[in-house]
């Protein structure tokens, strides 16, 4: 089920999910996200196992990464 924020972004014609970035280095993933959706203002790199708030934001994407900096989960708006 898509979140309201990702639905709103998709309705605006912007990409809201990047499954193709799993396994890609976080720096490349961040540049790709910012290029494909200019409304994203914050791309946050989060090490696997970290705790984060549950608040949803339409201008944020979290990049969950392993110790090598590779994306481990599908990045989504929220």
mmCIF file of the N, C-alpha and C atoms, coordinates in Angstrom:
data_MODEL
# 
_entry.id   MODEL 
# 
loop_
_atom_site.group_PDB 
_atom_site.id 
_atom_site.type_symbol 
_atom_site.label_atom_id 
_atom_site.label_alt_id 
_atom_site.label_comp_id 
_atom_site.label_asym_id 
_atom_site.label_entity_id 
_atom_site.label_seq_id 
_atom_site.pdbx_PDB_ins_code 
_atom_site.Cartn_x 
_atom_site.Cartn_y 
_atom_site.Cartn_z 
_atom_site.occupancy 
_atom_site.B_iso_or_equiv 
_atom_site.pdbx_formal_charge 
_atom_site.auth_seq_id 
_atom_site.auth_comp_id 
_atom_site.auth_asym_id 
_atom_site.auth_atom_id 
_atom_site.pdbx_PDB_model_num 
ATOM 1   N N  . UNK A 1 1  ? 0.838  -1.182 0.000   1.00 0.00 ? 1  UNK A N  1 
ATOM 2   C CA . UNK A 1 1  ? 0.000  0.000  0.000   1.00 0.00 ? 1  UNK A CA 1 
ATOM 3   C C  . UNK A 1 1  ? 0.882  1.244  0.000   1.00 0.00 ? 1  UNK A C  1 
ATOM 4   N N  . UNK A 1 2  ? 0.639  2.168  -0.889  1.00 0.00 ? 2  UNK A N  1 
ATOM 5   C CA . UNK A 1 2  ? 1.427  3.395  -0.997  1.00 0.00 ? 2  UNK A CA 1 
ATOM 6   C C  . UNK A 1 2  ? 1.000  4.389  0.069   1.00 0.00 ? 2  UNK A C  1 
ATOM 7   N N  . UNK A 1 3  ? 1.956  5.173  0.572   1.00 0.00 ? 3  UNK A N  1 
ATOM 8   C CA . UNK A 1 3  ? 1.629  6.197  1.552   1.00 0.00 ? 3  UNK A CA 1 
ATOM 9   C C  . UNK A 1 3  ? 0.997  7.386  0.840   1.00 0.00 ? 3  UNK A C  1 
ATOM 10  N N  . UNK A 1 4  ? 0.300  8.231  1.614   1.00 0.00 ? 4  UNK A N  1 
ATOM 11  C CA . UNK A 1 4  ? -0.320 9.419  1.032   1.00 0.00 ? 4  UNK A CA 1 
ATOM 12  C C  . UNK A 1 4  ? 0.733  10.341 0.423   1.00 0.00 ? 4  UNK A C  1 
ATOM 13  N N  . UNK A 1 5  ? 1.903  10.432 1.072   1.00 0.00 ? 5  UNK A N  1 
ATOM 14  C CA . UNK A 1 5  ? 2.945  11.313 0.543   1.00 0.00 ? 5  UNK A CA 1 
ATOM 15  C C  . UNK A 1 5  ? 3.484  10.803 -0.784  1.00 0.00 ? 5  UNK A C  1 
ATOM 16  N N  . UNK A 1 6  ? 3.655  9.490  -0.910  1.00 0.00 ? 6  UNK A N  1 
ATOM 17  C CA . UNK A 1 6  ? 4.153  8.970  -2.185  1.00 0.00 ? 6  UNK A CA 1 
ATOM 18  C C  . UNK A 1 6  ? 3.082  9.078  -3.261  1.00 0.00 ? 6  UNK A C  1 
ATOM 19  N N  . UNK A 1 7  ? 1.811  8.946  -2.875  1.00 0.00 ? 7  UNK A N  1 
ATOM 20  C CA . UNK A 1 7  ? 0.722  9.115  -3.840  1.00 0.00 ? 7  UNK A CA 1 
ATOM 21  C C  . UNK A 1 7  ? 0.671  10.556 -4.334  1.00 0.00 ? 7  UNK A C  1 
ATOM 22  N N  . UNK A 1 8  ? 0.860  11.523 -3.428  1.00 0.00 ? 8  UNK A N  1 
ATOM 23  C CA . UNK A 1 8  ? 0.834  12.934 -3.808  1.00 0.00 ? 8  UNK A CA 1 
ATOM 24  C C  . UNK A 1 8  ? 1.995  13.257 -4.739  1.00 0.00 ? 8  UNK A C  1 
ATOM 25  N N  . UNK A 1 9  ? 3.160  12.716 -4.443  1.00 0.00 ? 9  UNK A N  1 
ATOM 26  C CA . UNK A 1 9  ? 4.324  12.955 -5.297  1.00 0.00 ? 9  UNK A CA 1 
ATOM 27  C C  . UNK A 1 9  ? 4.115  12.353 -6.676  1.00 0.00 ? 9  UNK A C  1 
ATOM 28  N N  . UNK A 1 10 ? 3.567  11.149 -6.723  1.00 0.00 ? 10 UNK A N  1 
ATOM 29  C CA . UNK A 1 10 ? 3.303  10.495 -8.005  1.00 0.00 ? 10 UNK A CA 1 
ATOM 30  C C  . UNK A 1 10 ? 2.259  11.274 -8.794  1.00 0.00 ? 10 UNK A C  1 
ATOM 31  N N  . UNK A 1 11 ? 1.255  11.812 -8.091  1.00 0.00 ? 11 UNK A N  1 
ATOM 32  C CA . UNK A 1 11 ? 0.220  12.589 -8.762  1.00 0.00 ? 11 UNK A CA 1 
ATOM 33  C C  . UNK A 1 11 ? 0.810  13.852 -9.382  1.00 0.00 ? 11 UNK A C  1 
ATOM 34  N N  . UNK A 1 12 ? 1.866  14.380 -8.773  1.00 0.00 ? 12 UNK A N  1 
ATOM 35  C CA . UNK A 1 12 ? 2.516  15.580 -9.301  1.00 0.00 ? 12 UNK A CA 1 
ATOM 36  C C  . UNK A 1 12 ? 3.454  15.245 -10.459 1.00 0.00 ? 12 UNK A C  1 
ATOM 37  N N  . UNK A 1 13 ? 3.557  13.975 -10.809 1.00 0.00 ? 13 UNK A N  1 
ATOM 38  C CA . UNK A 1 13 ? 4.408  13.567 -11.919 1.00 0.00 ? 13 UNK A CA 1 
ATOM 39  C C  . UNK A 1 13 ? 5.830  13.238 -11.520 1.00 0.00 ? 13 UNK A C  1 
ATOM 40  N N  . UNK A 1 14 ? 6.111  13.237 -10.224 1.00 0.00 ? 14 UNK A N  1 
ATOM 41  C CA . UNK A 1 14 ? 7.451  12.936 -9.740  1.00 0.00 ? 14 UNK A CA 1 
ATOM 42  C C  . UNK A 1 14 ? 7.547  11.493 -9.281  1.00 0.00 ? 14 UNK A C  1 
ATOM 43  N N  . UNK A 1 15 ? 8.719  10.930 -9.425  1.00 0.00 ? 15 UNK A N  1 
ATOM 44  C CA . UNK A 1 15 ? 8.974  9.567  -8.979  1.00 0.00 ? 15 UNK A CA 1 
ATOM 45  C C  . UNK A 1 15 ? 8.969  9.536  -7.450  1.00 0.00 ? 15 UNK A C  1 
ATOM 46  N N  . UNK A 1 16 ? 8.438  8.453  -6.856  1.00 0.00 ? 16 UNK A N  1 
ATOM 47  C CA . UNK A 1 16 ? 8.356  8.373  -5.398  1.00 0.00 ? 16 UNK A CA 1 
ATOM 48  C C  . UNK A 1 16 ? 8.993  7.118  -4.817  1.00 0.00 ? 16 UNK A C  1 
ATOM 49  N N  . UNK A 1 17 ? 9.466  6.214  -5.665  1.00 0.00 ? 17 UNK A N  1 
ATOM 50  C CA . UNK A 1 17 ? 10.076 4.971  -5.208  1.00 0.00 ? 17 UNK A CA 1 
ATOM 51  C C  . UNK A 1 17 ? 11.175 4.577  -6.195  1.00 0.00 ? 17 UNK A C  1 
ATOM 52  N N  . UNK A 1 18 ? 12.280 4.037  -5.669  1.00 0.00 ? 18 UNK A N  1 
ATOM 53  C CA . UNK A 1 18 ? 13.437 3.719  -6.496  1.00 0.00 ? 18 UNK A CA 1 
ATOM 54  C C  . UNK A 1 18 ? 13.946 2.302  -6.222  1.00 0.00 ? 18 UNK A C  1 
ATOM 55  N N  . UNK A 1 19 ? 13.211 1.268  -6.625  1.00 0.00 ? 19 UNK A N  1 
ATOM 56  C CA . UNK A 1 19 ? 13.671 -0.109 -6.371  1.00 0.00 ? 19 UNK A CA 1 
ATOM 57  C C  . UNK A 1 19 ? 14.983 -0.441 -7.083  1.00 0.00 ? 19 UNK A C  1 
ATOM 58  N N  . UNK A 1 20 ? 15.266 0.242  -8.178  1.00 0.00 ? 20 UNK A N  1 
ATOM 59  C CA . UNK A 1 20 ? 16.492 -0.029 -8.935  1.00 0.00 ? 20 UNK A CA 1 
ATOM 60  C C  . UNK A 1 20 ? 17.757 0.411  -8.195  1.00 0.00 ? 20 UNK A C  1 
ATOM 61  N N  . UNK A 1 21 ? 17.610 1.156  -7.092  1.00 0.00 ? 21 UNK A N  1 
ATOM 62  C CA . UNK A 1 21 ? 18.777 1.642  -6.356  1.00 0.00 ? 21 UNK A CA 1 
ATOM 63  C C  . UNK A 1 21 ? 19.263 0.685  -5.272  1.00 0.00 ? 21 UNK A C  1 
ATOM 64  N N  . UNK A 1 22 ? 18.535 -0.385 -5.007  1.00 0.00 ? 22 UNK A N  1 
ATOM 65  C CA . UNK A 1 22 ? 18.999 -1.370 -4.024  1.00 0.00 ? 22 UNK A CA 1 
ATOM 66  C C  . UNK A 1 22 ? 20.300 -1.982 -4.544  1.00 0.00 ? 22 UNK A C  1 
ATOM 67  N N  . UNK A 1 23 ? 21.328 -1.965 -3.694  1.00 0.00 ? 23 UNK A N  1 
ATOM 68  C CA . UNK A 1 23 ? 22.636 -2.488 -4.075  1.00 0.00 ? 23 UNK A CA 1 
ATOM 69  C C  . UNK A 1 23 ? 23.578 -1.442 -4.648  1.00 0.00 ? 23 UNK A C  1 
ATOM 70  N N  . UNK A 1 24 ? 23.079 -0.213 -4.834  1.00 0.00 ? 24 UNK A N  1 
ATOM 71  C CA . UNK A 1 24 ? 23.878 0.895  -5.382  1.00 0.00 ? 24 UNK A CA 1 
ATOM 72  C C  . UNK A 1 24 ? 24.472 1.700  -4.220  1.00 0.00 ? 24 UNK A C  1 
ATOM 73  N N  . UNK A 1 25 ? 25.648 2.302  -4.417  1.00 0.00 ? 25 UNK A N  1 
ATOM 74  C CA . UNK A 1 25 ? 26.270 3.113  -3.366  1.00 0.00 ? 25 UNK A CA 1 
ATOM 75  C C  . UNK A 1 25 ? 25.398 4.329  -3.063  1.00 0.00 ? 25 UNK A C  1 
ATOM 76  N N  . UNK A 1 26 ? 25.358 4.719  -1.779  1.00 0.00 ? 26 UNK A N  1 
ATOM 77  C CA . UNK A 1 26 ? 24.445 5.787  -1.343  1.00 0.00 ? 26 UNK A CA 1 
ATOM 78  C C  . UNK A 1 26 ? 24.688 7.114  -2.042  1.00 0.00 ? 26 UNK A C  1 
ATOM 79  N N  . UNK A 1 27 ? 25.923 7.446  -2.411  1.00 0.00 ? 27 UNK A N  1 
ATOM 80  C CA . UNK A 1 27 ? 26.175 8.729  -3.075  1.00 0.00 ? 27 UNK A CA 1 
ATOM 81  C C  . UNK A 1 27 ? 25.542 8.771  -4.463  1.00 0.00 ? 27 UNK A C  1 
ATOM 82  N N  . UNK A 1 28 ? 25.629 7.672  -5.187  1.00 0.00 ? 28 UNK A N  1 
ATOM 83  C CA . UNK A 1 28 ? 25.003 7.578  -6.514  1.00 0.00 ? 28 UNK A CA 1 
ATOM 84  C C  . UNK A 1 28 ? 23.483 7.597  -6.362  1.00 0.00 ? 28 UNK A C  1 
ATOM 85  N N  . UNK A 1 29 ? 22.978 6.866  -5.365  1.00 0.00 ? 29 UNK A N  1 
ATOM 86  C CA . UNK A 1 29 ? 21.534 6.813  -5.122  1.00 0.00 ? 29 UNK A CA 1 
ATOM 87  C C  . UNK A 1 29 ? 20.986 8.198  -4.801  1.00 0.00 ? 29 UNK A C  1 
ATOM 88  N N  . UNK A 1 30 ? 21.687 8.949  -3.968  1.00 0.00 ? 30 UNK A N  1 
ATOM 89  C CA . UNK A 1 30 ? 21.237 10.291 -3.602  1.00 0.00 ? 30 UNK A CA 1 
ATOM 90  C C  . UNK A 1 30 ? 21.163 11.206 -4.824  1.00 0.00 ? 30 UNK A C  1 
ATOM 91  N N  . UNK A 1 31 ? 22.182 11.184 -5.660  1.00 0.00 ? 31 UNK A N  1 
ATOM 92  C CA . UNK A 1 31 ? 22.174 12.014 -6.874  1.00 0.00 ? 31 UNK A CA 1 
ATOM 93  C C  . UNK A 1 31 ? 21.029 11.621 -7.803  1.00 0.00 ? 31 UNK A C  1 
ATOM 94  N N  . UNK A 1 32 ? 20.772 10.324 -7.922  1.00 0.00 ? 32 UNK A N  1 
ATOM 95  C CA . UNK A 1 32 ? 19.696 9.832  -8.786  1.00 0.00 ? 32 UNK A CA 1 
ATOM 96  C C  . UNK A 1 32 ? 18.343 10.321 -8.285  1.00 0.00 ? 32 UNK A C  1 
ATOM 97  N N  . UNK A 1 33 ? 18.109 10.201 -6.984  1.00 0.00 ? 33 UNK A N  1 
ATOM 98  C CA . UNK A 1 33 ? 16.832 10.620 -6.397  1.00 0.00 ? 33 UNK A CA 1 
ATOM 99  C C  . UNK A 1 33 ? 16.619 12.113 -6.606  1.00 0.00 ? 33 UNK A C  1 
ATOM 100 N N  . UNK A 1 34 ? 17.620 12.921 -6.328  1.00 0.00 ? 34 UNK A N  1 
ATOM 101 C CA . UNK A 1 34 ? 17.475 14.369 -6.477  1.00 0.00 ? 34 UNK A CA 1 
ATOM 102 C C  . UNK A 1 34 ? 17.262 14.773 -7.933  1.00 0.00 ? 34 UNK A C  1 
ATOM 103 N N  . UNK A 1 35 ? 17.848 14.035 -8.858  1.00 0.00 ? 35 UNK A N  1 
ATOM 104 C CA . UNK A 1 35 ? 17.660 14.322 -10.286 1.00 0.00 ? 35 UNK A CA 1 
ATOM 105 C C  . UNK A 1 35 ? 16.248 13.946 -10.737 1.00 0.00 ? 35 UNK A C  1 
ATOM 106 N N  . UNK A 1 36 ? 15.759 12.793 -10.271 1.00 0.00 ? 36 UNK A N  1 
ATOM 107 C CA . UNK A 1 36 ? 14.474 12.282 -10.740 1.00 0.00 ? 36 UNK A CA 1 
ATOM 108 C C  . UNK A 1 36 ? 13.276 12.875 -10.010 1.00 0.00 ? 36 UNK A C  1 
ATOM 109 N N  . UNK A 1 37 ? 13.496 13.485 -8.835  1.00 0.00 ? 37 UNK A N  1 
ATOM 110 C CA . UNK A 1 37 ? 12.402 14.129 -8.119  1.00 0.00 ? 37 UNK A CA 1 
ATOM 111 C C  . UNK A 1 37 ? 12.930 15.370 -7.404  1.00 0.00 ? 37 UNK A C  1 
ATOM 112 N N  . UNK A 1 38 ? 12.883 16.522 -8.067  1.00 0.00 ? 38 UNK A N  1 
ATOM 113 C CA . UNK A 1 38 ? 13.400 17.760 -7.483  1.00 0.00 ? 38 UNK A CA 1 
ATOM 114 C C  . UNK A 1 38 ? 12.664 18.218 -6.226  1.00 0.00 ? 38 UNK A C  1 
ATOM 115 N N  . UNK A 1 39 ? 11.480 17.686 -5.948  1.00 0.00 ? 39 UNK A N  1 
ATOM 116 C CA . UNK A 1 39 ? 10.761 18.088 -4.738  1.00 0.00 ? 39 UNK A CA 1 
ATOM 117 C C  . UNK A 1 39 ? 11.339 17.438 -3.481  1.00 0.00 ? 39 UNK A C  1 
ATOM 118 N N  . UNK A 1 40 ? 12.221 16.458 -3.645  1.00 0.00 ? 40 UNK A N  1 
ATOM 119 C CA . UNK A 1 40 ? 12.887 15.842 -2.494  1.00 0.00 ? 40 UNK A CA 1 
ATOM 120 C C  . UNK A 1 40 ? 13.970 16.806 -2.017  1.00 0.00 ? 40 UNK A C  1 
ATOM 121 N N  . UNK A 1 41 ? 13.820 17.288 -0.790  1.00 0.00 ? 41 UNK A N  1 
ATOM 122 C CA . UNK A 1 41 ? 14.769 18.252 -0.222  1.00 0.00 ? 41 UNK A CA 1 
ATOM 123 C C  . UNK A 1 41 ? 15.776 17.591 0.708   1.00 0.00 ? 41 UNK A C  1 
ATOM 124 N N  . UNK A 1 42 ? 15.463 16.397 1.214   1.00 0.00 ? 42 UNK A N  1 
ATOM 125 C CA . UNK A 1 42 ? 16.356 15.718 2.154   1.00 0.00 ? 42 UNK A CA 1 
ATOM 126 C C  . UNK A 1 42 ? 16.471 14.245 1.797   1.00 0.00 ? 42 UNK A C  1 
ATOM 127 N N  . UNK A 1 43 ? 17.696 13.818 1.511   1.00 0.00 ? 43 UNK A N  1 
ATOM 128 C CA . UNK A 1 43 ? 17.990 12.402 1.334   1.00 0.00 ? 43 UNK A CA 1 
ATOM 129 C C  . UNK A 1 43 ? 18.878 12.032 2.519   1.00 0.00 ? 43 UNK A C  1 
ATOM 130 N N  . UNK A 1 44 ? 18.341 11.202 3.409   1.00 0.00 ? 44 UNK A N  1 
ATOM 131 C CA . UNK A 1 44 ? 19.011 10.873 4.659   1.00 0.00 ? 44 UNK A CA 1 
ATOM 132 C C  . UNK A 1 44 ? 19.607 9.477  4.571   1.00 0.00 ? 44 UNK A C  1 
ATOM 133 N N  . UNK A 1 45 ? 20.911 9.361  4.813   1.00 0.00 ? 45 UNK A N  1 
ATOM 134 C CA . UNK A 1 45 ? 21.580 8.061  4.828   1.00 0.00 ? 45 UNK A CA 1 
ATOM 135 C C  . UNK A 1 45 ? 21.458 7.499  6.238   1.00 0.00 ? 45 UNK A C  1 
ATOM 136 N N  . UNK A 1 46 ? 20.867 6.293  6.337   1.00 0.00 ? 46 UNK A N  1 
ATOM 137 C CA . UNK A 1 46 ? 20.609 5.665  7.632   1.00 0.00 ? 46 UNK A CA 1 
ATOM 138 C C  . UNK A 1 46 ? 21.267 4.286  7.658   1.00 0.00 ? 46 UNK A C  1 
ATOM 139 N N  . UNK A 1 47 ? 22.196 4.056  8.587   1.00 0.00 ? 47 UNK A N  1 
ATOM 140 C CA . UNK A 1 47 ? 22.793 2.723  8.698   1.00 0.00 ? 47 UNK A CA 1 
ATOM 141 C C  . UNK A 1 47 ? 21.743 1.691  9.116   1.00 0.00 ? 47 UNK A C  1 
ATOM 142 N N  . UNK A 1 48 ? 21.790 0.499  8.519   1.00 0.00 ? 48 UNK A N  1 
ATOM 143 C CA . UNK A 1 48 ? 20.871 -0.583 8.893   1.00 0.00 ? 48 UNK A CA 1 
ATOM 144 C C  . UNK A 1 48 ? 20.926 -0.784 10.401  1.00 0.00 ? 48 UNK A C  1 
ATOM 145 N N  . UNK A 1 49 ? 19.764 -1.006 11.001  1.00 0.00 ? 49 UNK A N  1 
ATOM 146 C CA . UNK A 1 49 ? 19.682 -1.239 12.437  1.00 0.00 ? 49 UNK A CA 1 
ATOM 147 C C  . UNK A 1 49 ? 19.461 0.018  13.248  1.00 0.00 ? 49 UNK A C  1 
ATOM 148 N N  . UNK A 1 50 ? 19.504 1.191  12.605  1.00 0.00 ? 50 UNK A N  1 
ATOM 149 C CA . UNK A 1 50 ? 19.298 2.455  13.308  1.00 0.00 ? 50 UNK A CA 1 
ATOM 150 C C  . UNK A 1 50 ? 17.820 2.679  13.588  1.00 0.00 ? 50 UNK A C  1 
ATOM 151 N N  . UNK A 1 51 ? 17.557 3.452  14.625  1.00 0.00 ? 51 UNK A N  1 
ATOM 152 C CA . UNK A 1 51 ? 16.196 3.852  14.943  1.00 0.00 ? 51 UNK A CA 1 
ATOM 153 C C  . UNK A 1 51 ? 15.913 5.197  14.281  1.00 0.00 ? 51 UNK A C  1 
ATOM 154 N N  . UNK A 1 52 ? 14.688 5.361  13.771  1.00 0.00 ? 52 UNK A N  1 
ATOM 155 C CA . UNK A 1 52 ? 14.274 6.621  13.149  1.00 0.00 ? 52 UNK A CA 1 
ATOM 156 C C  . UNK A 1 52 ? 12.867 6.963  13.620  1.00 0.00 ? 52 UNK A C  1 
ATOM 157 N N  . UNK A 1 53 ? 12.495 8.226  13.459  1.00 0.00 ? 53 UNK A N  1 
ATOM 158 C CA . UNK A 1 53 ? 11.135 8.633  13.794  1.00 0.00 ? 53 UNK A CA 1 
ATOM 159 C C  . UNK A 1 53 ? 10.167 8.070  12.758  1.00 0.00 ? 53 UNK A C  1 
ATOM 160 N N  . UNK A 1 54 ? 8.906  7.990  13.117  1.00 0.00 ? 54 UNK A N  1 
ATOM 161 C CA . UNK A 1 54 ? 7.896  7.457  12.203  1.00 0.00 ? 54 UNK A CA 1 
ATOM 162 C C  . UNK A 1 54 ? 7.166  8.543  11.420  1.00 0.00 ? 54 UNK A C  1 
ATOM 163 N N  . UNK A 1 55 ? 7.557  9.810  11.629  1.00 0.00 ? 55 UNK A N  1 
ATOM 164 C CA . UNK A 1 55 ? 6.880  10.889 10.906  1.00 0.00 ? 55 UNK A CA 1 
ATOM 165 C C  . UNK A 1 55 ? 7.087  10.746 9.397   1.00 0.00 ? 55 UNK A C  1 
ATOM 166 N N  . UNK A 1 56 ? 6.061  11.078 8.640   1.00 0.00 ? 56 UNK A N  1 
ATOM 167 C CA . UNK A 1 56 ? 6.134  11.022 7.180   1.00 0.00 ? 56 UNK A CA 1 
ATOM 168 C C  . UNK A 1 56 ? 6.318  12.429 6.629   1.00 0.00 ? 56 UNK A C  1 
ATOM 169 N N  . UNK A 1 57 ? 7.231  12.565 5.690   1.00 0.00 ? 57 UNK A N  1 
ATOM 170 C CA . UNK A 1 57 ? 7.473  13.851 5.039   1.00 0.00 ? 57 UNK A CA 1 
ATOM 171 C C  . UNK A 1 57 ? 7.536  13.645 3.539   1.00 0.00 ? 57 UNK A C  1 
ATOM 172 N N  . UNK A 1 58 ? 6.862  14.511 2.791   1.00 0.00 ? 58 UNK A N  1 
ATOM 173 C CA . UNK A 1 58 ? 6.825  14.414 1.326   1.00 0.00 ? 58 UNK A CA 1 
ATOM 174 C C  . UNK A 1 58 ? 8.130  14.833 0.663   1.00 0.00 ? 58 UNK A C  1 
ATOM 175 N N  . UNK A 1 59 ? 8.996  15.481 1.423   1.00 0.00 ? 59 UNK A N  1 
ATOM 176 C CA . UNK A 1 59 ? 10.241 15.985 0.839   1.00 0.00 ? 59 UNK A CA 1 
ATOM 177 C C  . UNK A 1 59 ? 11.472 15.198 1.289   1.00 0.00 ? 59 UNK A C  1 
ATOM 178 N N  . UNK A 1 60 ? 11.254 13.994 1.861   1.00 0.00 ? 60 UNK A N  1 
ATOM 179 C CA . UNK A 1 60 ? 12.374 13.223 2.395   1.00 0.00 ? 60 UNK A CA 1 
ATOM 180 C C  . UNK A 1 60 ? 12.382 11.793 1.863   1.00 0.00 ? 60 UNK A C  1 
ATOM 181 N N  . UNK A 1 61 ? 13.596 11.299 1.633   1.00 0.00 ? 61 UNK A N  1 
ATOM 182 C CA . UNK A 1 61 ? 13.814 9.892  1.303   1.00 0.00 ? 61 UNK A CA 1 
ATOM 183 C C  . UNK A 1 61 ? 14.921 9.397  2.223   1.00 0.00 ? 61 UNK A C  1 
ATOM 184 N N  . UNK A 1 62 ? 14.687 8.266  2.848   1.00 0.00 ? 62 UNK A N  1 
ATOM 185 C CA . UNK A 1 62 ? 15.736 7.640  3.659   1.00 0.00 ? 62 UNK A CA 1 
ATOM 186 C C  . UNK A 1 62 ? 16.426 6.567  2.832   1.00 0.00 ? 62 UNK A C  1 
ATOM 187 N N  . UNK A 1 63 ? 17.753 6.574  2.888   1.00 0.00 ? 63 UNK A N  1 
ATOM 188 C CA . UNK A 1 63 ? 18.551 5.539  2.240   1.00 0.00 ? 63 UNK A CA 1 
ATOM 189 C C  . UNK A 1 63 ? 19.124 4.641  3.331   1.00 0.00 ? 63 UNK A C  1 
ATOM 190 N N  . UNK A 1 64 ? 18.576 3.439  3.453   1.00 0.00 ? 64 UNK A N  1 
ATOM 191 C CA . UNK A 1 64 ? 19.093 2.464  4.412   1.00 0.00 ? 64 UNK A CA 1 
ATOM 192 C C  . UNK A 1 64 ? 20.305 1.804  3.781   1.00 0.00 ? 64 UNK A C  1 
ATOM 193 N N  . UNK A 1 65 ? 21.442 1.844  4.478   1.00 0.00 ? 65 UNK A N  1 
ATOM 194 C CA . UNK A 1 65 ? 22.687 1.351  3.896   1.00 0.00 ? 65 UNK A CA 1 
ATOM 195 C C  . UNK A 1 65 ? 23.387 0.358  4.820   1.00 0.00 ? 65 UNK A C  1 
ATOM 196 N N  . UNK A 1 66 ? 24.213 -0.500 4.195   1.00 0.00 ? 66 UNK A N  1 
ATOM 197 C CA . UNK A 1 66 ? 25.044 -1.431 4.958   1.00 0.00 ? 66 UNK A CA 1 
ATOM 198 C C  . UNK A 1 66 ? 26.386 -0.759 5.271   1.00 0.00 ? 66 UNK A C  1 
ATOM 199 N N  . UNK A 1 67 ? 27.325 -1.520 5.823   1.00 0.00 ? 67 UNK A N  1 
ATOM 200 C CA . UNK A 1 67 ? 28.620 -0.956 6.223   1.00 0.00 ? 67 UNK A CA 1 
ATOM 201 C C  . UNK A 1 67 ? 29.449 -0.471 5.037   1.00 0.00 ? 67 UNK A C  1 
ATOM 202 N N  . UNK A 1 68 ? 29.165 -0.962 3.847   1.00 0.00 ? 68 UNK A N  1 
ATOM 203 C CA . UNK A 1 68 ? 29.882 -0.507 2.651   1.00 0.00 ? 68 UNK A CA 1 
ATOM 204 C C  . UNK A 1 68 ? 29.218 0.701  1.991   1.00 0.00 ? 68 UNK A C  1 
ATOM 205 N N  . UNK A 1 69 ? 28.090 1.152  2.548   1.00 0.00 ? 69 UNK A N  1 
ATOM 206 C CA . UNK A 1 69 ? 27.380 2.290  1.970   1.00 0.00 ? 69 UNK A CA 1 
ATOM 207 C C  . UNK A 1 69 ? 26.440 1.916  0.847   1.00 0.00 ? 69 UNK A C  1 
ATOM 208 N N  . UNK A 1 70 ? 26.133 0.616  0.717   1.00 0.00 ? 70 UNK A N  1 
ATOM 209 C CA . UNK A 1 70 ? 25.220 0.161  -0.336  1.00 0.00 ? 70 UNK A CA 1 
ATOM 210 C C  . UNK A 1 70 ? 23.783 0.176  0.170   1.00 0.00 ? 70 UNK A C  1 
ATOM 211 N N  . UNK A 1 71 ? 22.869 0.634  -0.660  1.00 0.00 ? 71 UNK A N  1 
ATOM 212 C CA . UNK A 1 71 ? 21.449 0.713  -0.307  1.00 0.00 ? 71 UNK A CA 1 
ATOM 213 C C  . UNK A 1 71 ? 20.897 -0.701 -0.115  1.00 0.00 ? 71 UNK A C  1 
ATOM 214 N N  . UNK A 1 72 ? 20.203 -0.917 1.026   1.00 0.00 ? 72 UNK A N  1 
ATOM 215 C CA . UNK A 1 72 ? 19.701 -2.253 1.363   1.00 0.00 ? 72 UNK A CA 1 
ATOM 216 C C  . UNK A 1 72 ? 18.183 -2.384 1.282   1.00 0.00 ? 72 UNK A C  1 
ATOM 217 N N  . UNK A 1 73 ? 17.477 -1.254 1.240   1.00 0.00 ? 73 UNK A N  1 
ATOM 218 C CA . UNK A 1 73 ? 16.008 -1.270 1.146   1.00 0.00 ? 73 UNK A CA 1 
ATOM 219 C C  . UNK A 1 73 ? 15.586 -0.342 0.011   1.00 0.00 ? 73 UNK A C  1 
ATOM 220 N N  . UNK A 1 74 ? 14.399 -0.572 -0.506  1.00 0.00 ? 74 UNK A N  1 
ATOM 221 C CA . UNK A 1 74 ? 13.883 0.291  -1.581  1.00 0.00 ? 74 UNK A CA 1 
ATOM 222 C C  . UNK A 1 74 ? 13.652 1.697  -1.015  1.00 0.00 ? 74 UNK A C  1 
ATOM 223 N N  . UNK A 1 75 ? 14.324 2.700  -1.564  1.00 0.00 ? 75 UNK A N  1 
ATOM 224 C CA . UNK A 1 75 ? 14.093 4.076  -1.122  1.00 0.00 ? 75 UNK A CA 1 
ATOM 225 C C  . UNK A 1 75 ? 12.707 4.563  -1.565  1.00 0.00 ? 75 UNK A C  1 
ATOM 226 N N  . UNK A 1 76 ? 11.984 5.192  -0.634  1.00 0.00 ? 76 UNK A N  1 
ATOM 227 C CA . UNK A 1 76 ? 10.647 5.729  -0.889  1.00 0.00 ? 76 UNK A CA 1 
ATOM 228 C C  . UNK A 1 76 ? 10.531 7.110  -0.275  1.00 0.00 ? 76 UNK A C  1 
ATOM 229 N N  . UNK A 1 77 ? 9.648  7.918  -0.842  1.00 0.00 ? 77 UNK A N  1 
ATOM 230 C CA . UNK A 1 77 ? 9.303  9.201  -0.228  1.00 0.00 ? 77 UNK A CA 1 
ATOM 231 C C  . UNK A 1 77 ? 8.622  8.901  1.104   1.00 0.00 ? 77 UNK A C  1 
ATOM 232 N N  . UNK A 1 78 ? 8.933  9.675  2.101   1.00 0.00 ? 78 UNK A N  1 
ATOM 233 C CA . UNK A 1 78 ? 8.274  9.503  3.395   1.00 0.00 ? 78 UNK A CA 1 
ATOM 234 C C  . UNK A 1 78 ? 9.195  9.843  4.480   1.00 0.00 ? 78 UNK A C  1 
# 
